[in-house]
Amino acid sequence: MDTAVKEYNEMAVVLDYQTLKSKSAPIQEAIEQLTIACIEAKRNEDKDTKIVTYSIDPTMKQISLPAFDEYCRRDKMEITPDKLWVYSVERFCLLVTYRIMKELGGDTKRLEETYYISDIARQIDLGKTPTSNNQMLVQLQQIIDGIIFKDNGGKNLYKATSHDVNYIIQTMTRRGKVSGTVIAPRPATMHTLIMDVLHRIVCSKDYKVEYMTKKQKATEDAEKSETKISGIDENMYGLEEK
């Protein structure tokens, strides 16, 4: 089943790329669309009978701008102002990792010696390590200009703001498996976040914050009360997933 789902999704992506490529402004169309309709196999287990069944459910997958750009280039079609923009994102990852390492008191010298970055990306000039959000904003705008540029008196109509920088800062890292470690963003993660930023800018949207509401808490408590074993709350022993 997994193979069939994978093949279906690959075909769905190619067909979508073909449609986007035929548009007058492919990169803008891709940014506005953001996602592609795909499918996923879902495992379902009946709580009472323990019988396991599988279903095919619809899901949305974000468009990969690097993959779409590469798809167009195979037909010698340039869809972005800067053909090296992908490497700019890779360079940006190194710069923000420097910032993360410095803010946590890490060994930046060792980072320089061991961090993997392609030769092309290493030569990209985005400026110094963004020790301030304003510096990071300038670098982010450079990347955006290389992906999509709509002239507005010599400047790009699609302009990043401090909110976009804060969105990237808040979402680019996660806790490592080992206590006291932080996982720095890899290029694939940064591409996803920059696509989010581009979609927000081009479509004039706002960022949202997810949090637990009173209604969700009440529903969660009701579900927990139904799963207590012998009157013992599993969370007493730290078994609840965080």
C-alpha positions in Angstrom: 0.0 0.0 0.0 2.8 2.4 0.9 4.3 2.0 -2.6 1.0 2.7 -4.3 0.5 5.8 -2.2 4.0 7.0 -3.0 3.5 6.5 -6.7 0.1 8.2 -6.6 1.6 11.2 -4.8 4.5 11.5 -7.2 2.2 11.5 -10.1 0.0 14.2 -8.4 3.0 16.4 -7.9 4.2 16.1 -11.5 0.8 16.8 -12.9 0.5 19.9 -10.6 4.0 21.1 -11.6 2.9 20.8 -15.3 -0.1 23.0 -14.6 1.9 25.6 -12.7 4.6 25.7 -15.3 2.1 26.5 -18.0 1.0 29.7 -16.1 2.2 33.2 -17.0 3.9 33.6 -13.6 4.7 30.0 -12.4 6.6 31.0 -9.2 3.8 33.3 -8.1 1.2 30.7 -8.8 3.1 28.1 -6.8 3.5 30.5 -3.9 -0.2 31.4 -3.9 -1.3 27.7 -4.2 1.1 26.6 -1.4 0.0 23.0 -1.3 -0.8 19.9 -3.5 -3.6 17.5 -2.9 -2.2 14.1 -2.1 -3.2 10.9 -0.2 -2.0 9.0 2.8 -2.5 5.5 4.2 -4.0 5.6 7.8 -3.9 2.7 10.2 -7.1 2.4 12.3 -7.6 0.1 15.3 -11.0 -0.5 16.8 -10.8 0.1 20.6 -13.1 -2.8 21.4 -12.4 -5.5 18.9 -8.7 -4.5 18.3 -9.3 -5.2 14.6 -6.9 -3.2 12.5 -8.1 -1.6 9.2 -6.4 0.8 6.8 -8.0 3.7 4.9 -6.8 6.1 2.2 -7.3 9.7 3.4 -6.7 13.0 1.6 -3.9 15.2 2.7 -2.2 18.4 1.6 1.5 18.6 1.0 3.4 21.8 0.7 4.9 22.6 -2.7 8.7 22.3 -2.7 10.0 25.5 -4.5 13.5 24.0 -5.0 11.9 20.9 -6.6 9.5 23.0 -8.8 12.3 25.3 -9.8 14.4 22.3 -10.8 11.5 20.8 -12.7 11.2 23.9 -14.8 14.9 24.2 -15.4 14.9 20.7 -17.0 12.9 22.4 -19.8 15.4 25.3 -19.7 12.7 27.6 -18.2 13.9 30.2 -15.7 11.1 31.1 -13.2 13.1 33.0 -10.5 15.3 36.2 -10.8 18.3 34.5 -9.2 19.1 31.0 -10.3 21.3 30.5 -7.2 18.6 31.3 -4.7 18.5 27.8 -3.4 22.2 28.2 -2.3 21.3 31.5 -0.7 18.9 29.6 1.6 21.6 27.1 2.4 24.0 30.0 3.3 21.3 31.6 5.4 21.0 28.4 7.4 24.7 28.5 8.3 24.4 32.2 9.3 21.4 31.6 11.6 23.1 28.5 13.1 26.0 30.7 14.0 23.6 33.0 15.7 21.9 30.1 17.6 25.3 28.7 18.6 26.5 32.2 19.8 23.3 32.9 21.8 23.6 29.5 23.6 27.3 30.0 24.3 28.4 27.2 22.0 31.7 26.6 20.2 31.4 28.7 17.0 35.0 27.8 16.0 34.1 24.1 15.9 30.9 24.9 14.0 33.0 26.6 11.3 35.2 23.5 11.0 32.5 20.8 11.0 29.3 22.4 9.5 28.5 21.0 6.1 27.7 23.5 3.4 28.2 23.2 -0.4 31.0 25.0 -2.1 28.6 27.2 -4.1 26.6 28.2 -1.0 29.8 29.0 0.9 30.6 31.6 -1.7 27.2 33.3 -1.5 27.5 36.7 0.2 24.5 37.5 2.4 26.5 39.6 4.9 27.7 38.8 8.4 26.1 36.6 11.0 22.7 38.1 11.8 23.2 39.0 15.4 20.2 41.3 15.3 16.7 40.7 13.8 17.2 43.7 11.5 20.2 42.1 10.0 18.3 38.9 9.6 15.4 40.8 7.9 17.9 42.3 5.3 19.2 38.8 4.5 15.7 37.4 4.3 14.7 40.1 1.8 17.7 39.3 -0.3 16.5 35.7 -0.6 12.9 36.8 -1.4 14.2 39.1 -4.1 16.0 36.2 -5.7 12.8 34.1 -5.7 10.1 36.5 -6.7 10.4 40.2 -7.6 7.7 42.6 -8.6 9.1 46.0 -9.4 7.7 48.8 -7.2 9.7 51.9 -8.0 13.0 50.0 -8.1 12.1 47.9 -5.0 10.4 44.6 -4.5 6.6 44.9 -3.9 6.9 41.7 -1.9 8.5 43.0 1.3 9.4 41.0 4.4 8.7 42.4 7.8 9.8 41.9 11.4 6.8 39.5 11.8 8.4 37.2 9.1 11.7 37.2 10.9 10.0 36.4 14.2 8.0 33.6 12.5 11.3 32.0 11.3 13.0 32.4 14.7 10.0 30.9 16.6 9.8 27.8 14.3 13.2 27.1 12.9 14.6 25.1 15.8 13.4 22.2 18.0 14.7 20.4 21.1 17.2 17.6 20.5 16.8 14.1 21.8 19.5 14.7 24.4 18.8 17.1 27.2 20.4 20.5 26.6 20.6 20.3 22.9 18.9 22.3 20.1 18.5 21.1 16.5 19.5 23.8 14.2 17.4 24.2 10.9 18.6 22.4 7.9 18.0 23.8 4.4 14.9 21.6 3.9 13.3 23.1 7.0 14.3 26.7 6.0 12.8 26.2 2.5 9.5 25.2 4.1 9.6 28.3 6.4 10.5 30.6 3.6 7.6 29.2 1.5 5.4 30.0 4.5 6.7 33.5 4.6 6.3 34.0 0.8 2.7 32.7 0.9 1.9 35.1 3.7 3.4 38.1 1.9 2.1 37.4 -1.6 -1.4 36.6 -0.3 -1.5 39.4 2.3 -2.2 37.0 5.2 -1.4 37.2 8.9 0.3 34.7 11.2 -1.7 32.7 13.7 -0.8 31.1 17.0 -2.2 27.8 18.1 -2.9 27.3 21.8 -5.1 25.2 24.0 -8.6 26.7 24.4 -11.0 26.1 27.3 -13.2 24.0 25.1 -10.2 21.8 24.1 -9.2 21.4 27.7 -12.7 20.3 28.7 -12.7 17.7 25.8 -9.3 16.4 26.8 -10.3 16.0 30.4 -13.5 14.2 29.4 -11.5 11.7 27.2 -9.0 11.1 30.1 -11.7 10.3 32.5 -12.9 7.5 30.2 -9.4 6.0 29.9 -8.5 5.9 33.6 -7.5 2.4 34.7 -8.6 1.3 38.1 -9.2 4.9 39.0 -5.5 5.7 38.5 -4.6 8.7 36.3 -1.8 7.7 34.0 -0.4 11.2 34.1 0.5 10.6 37.8 3.4 8.6 36.5 4.4 11.0 33.7 3.0 8.7 31.0 1.0 11.4 29.2 2.6 12.4 25.9 3.8 16.0 25.7 
